[in-house]
Amino acid sequence: MSAPGSAASGVPHLDIDPFDMKFLADPYPAHQQLREAGPVVYLDKWKVYGVARYAEVHAVLNDPVTFCSSRGVGLSDFKKETPWRPPSLILEADPPAHTRTRAVLSKVLSPTAMKQVRDRFAAAAEERVDALIEKRSFDAIADLAEAYPLSIFPDALGLKPEGREHLIPYASVVFNAFGPPNQLRQEAIERSAPHQAYVAEQCQRENLAPGGFGACIHAQVDEGAITPTEAPLLVRSLLSAGLDTTVNGIGAAVYCLARFPDQWQRLRDDLTLARGAFEEAVRFESPVQTFFRTTTREVELSGARIGEGEKVLMFLAAANRDPRRWDSPDSYDITRRTSGHVGFGSGIHMCVGQLVARLEGEVMLTALARRIAKIEITGEPKRRFNNTLRGLDSLPVTITAA
Ligand code: OVV
């Protein structure tokens, strides 16, 4: 008998910690090491398997029976440790339980639902850009990437005005909590009580305005699709995953377009490229960098034997820049054929809110490109450190109106 990932199984052991500050500050050299070491690696620091090539990340995402989510999609194995909050009914669930909750959120966030919010989202993007043109110099994170989603998403959900300052801190805890028990995770959870209390309260039916996404989830109880106890937890999923993700997605897109002025010019010349420019930013920066799965049986993956009950860390960001899959993976190219990127995941758990994210990205990039000739970075961008999310804390810019 050999130990998990021992030399006998041919899996290379690496002493890379994908959650330390050095890695998070600049993950790209380590992503390359992880990809080049082999199709499956073993990370001794956290005793987990890792996959960083596109083929294996895609394979793991698309075999949810073998690589399950119900034992948690962070490092913690819910079969061995008590989760820091009650598990998500969609993210941390497997079929058949997952199928029903997924159908509910799919319906609430459907193409039809997008039609109903599109004009409001587009008008708010125009308003935000008006305000930024007035300012000329601003922080593209606080004043744009955060301010825009905060101006529309809580209203679209139907949240009351009071307490919204908890939303981003709550999401930051959620995404830090997928990581290992490092300082980022432990401090986030220690300080989470007020944010958790706010979120639990806002998930109740009486606190969600009629017509919003939250009320639509609760209306599914009346249809018999979910129980009255399930509805608040599904609202919690939107509060967990619906805001900080798009903040970092829009932040990524603006950061790309500010760094690559040729791509900014192409977008200005053809505004129909806005959706592609956003999608390519999701591939290029991968706002959600990683997720774990847990094996439900012994499995062979690309020649590597993995035992039952092992955690497998999927490097979505590394897969999105795997030269085996992508031409010039490290170039931001707004006309690239991005389909198949795993920035939104793949398979049965692929981002259920992706239409909301793309809508926000599209209308914001369209509004920016229509009115602004030039975006210049005028100060050192500051990184925001999170175990799962990649993005900036601040991005000082000066814009020139068209
Ligand atoms: C995709 C995602 C991230 C974080 C939280 C959740 C989902 C959730 O369902 O709570």
Boltz pocket constraint, residues with backbone or C-beta under 6 A from the ligand:
constraints:
  - pocket:
      binder: B
      contacts: [[A, 88], [A, 89], [A, 90], [A, 91], [A, 92], [A, 174], [A, 233], [A, 236], [A, 237], [A, 238], [A, 240], [A, 241]]
      max_distance: 6.0
